[in-house]
Amino acid sequence: MQESQLRVSSAIAGEDEYVEFWPAGTLAKGQFSCTACGNRVTVHQVLPRCMVCGERLWERADWSPFARTD
C-alpha cells in the first residue's frame, strides 16, 4: 500500500459520521432511502416497507433545495 493511500484511509476513518436508521412503521416526514436497494420515497406520515425490495430499514436521504436534477 502506498503512503498516500494510508493517509486517505486514516482521514476517512477519523471522520465523525453517524447514520440514523428509521424502521418501517415510524412516524416521519421527508425523503428517505432504502438501506438495501437505495429506493427513495417521500413520506408525510408513516414509513412503509420498501416497495422495490421489501426492506424495513430507511435512512434520511441527502437533500438540498439547490441540488440539480439531470
C-alpha positions as CSV (number, residue, x, y, z in Angstrom):
1,M,0.0,0.0,0.0
2,Q,1.3,3.5,-0.9
3,E,1.8,6.2,1.7
4,S,-0.9,8.4,0.1
5,Q,-3.4,5.6,0.4
6,L,-2.7,5.2,4.1
7,R,-3.3,8.9,4.7
8,V,-6.6,8.9,2.9
9,S,-7.7,5.8,4.8
10,S,-6.8,7.2,8.2
11,A,-8.5,10.5,7.3
12,I,-11.7,8.7,6.4
13,A,-11.6,6.6,9.5
14,G,-11.2,9.7,11.7
15,E,-14.3,11.5,10.4
16,D,-17.2,11.5,12.8
17,E,-20.1,10.1,10.9
18,Y,-23.4,8.9,12.3
19,V,-26.3,7.4,10.2
20,E,-29.7,7.1,11.9
21,F,-31.9,4.2,10.7
22,W,-35.6,4.5,10.6
23,P,-37.8,1.3,10.8
24,A,-40.9,0.9,8.7
25,G,-44.0,2.0,10.7
26,T,-42.3,5.0,12.2
27,L,-44.0,8.4,12.0
28,A,-41.8,10.5,9.8
29,K,-41.8,13.4,7.3
30,G,-39.2,13.9,4.5
31,Q,-37.2,11.9,1.9
32,F,-35.8,8.6,2.9
33,S,-33.6,6.0,1.1
34,C,-34.0,2.2,1.5
35,T,-30.9,0.8,3.2
36,A,-30.9,-2.3,0.9
37,C,-31.6,-1.1,-2.6
38,G,-31.4,2.7,-2.4
39,N,-35.1,3.3,-3.5
40,R,-36.2,6.8,-2.4
41,V,-39.6,7.8,-1.0
42,T,-41.1,11.0,0.2
43,V,-43.1,10.4,3.4
44,H,-45.6,12.6,5.1
45,Q,-46.9,10.2,7.8
46,V,-45.6,6.6,8.3
47,L,-42.6,5.0,6.7
48,P,-43.7,1.9,4.6
49,R,-41.8,-1.2,3.7
50,C,-39.7,-0.6,0.6
51,M,-41.9,-1.1,-2.5
52,V,-39.0,-2.4,-4.5
53,C,-37.3,-5.0,-2.3
54,G,-39.4,-5.3,0.9
55,E,-36.7,-4.0,3.3
56,R,-37.9,-2.4,6.5
57,L,-35.0,0.0,7.3
58,W,-34.6,3.5,5.9
59,E,-32.1,6.3,6.3
60,R,-32.8,10.0,5.7
61,A,-31.9,10.9,2.1
62,D,-29.5,13.7,1.4
63,W,-31.5,16.6,0.0
64,S,-30.7,20.2,-0.9
65,P,-33.0,22.7,-2.5
66,F,-30.0,23.7,-4.6
67,A,-29.3,20.2,-6.0
68,R,-29.5,19.8,-9.7
69,T,-31.6,17.1,-11.3
70,D,-30.2,16.0,-14.7
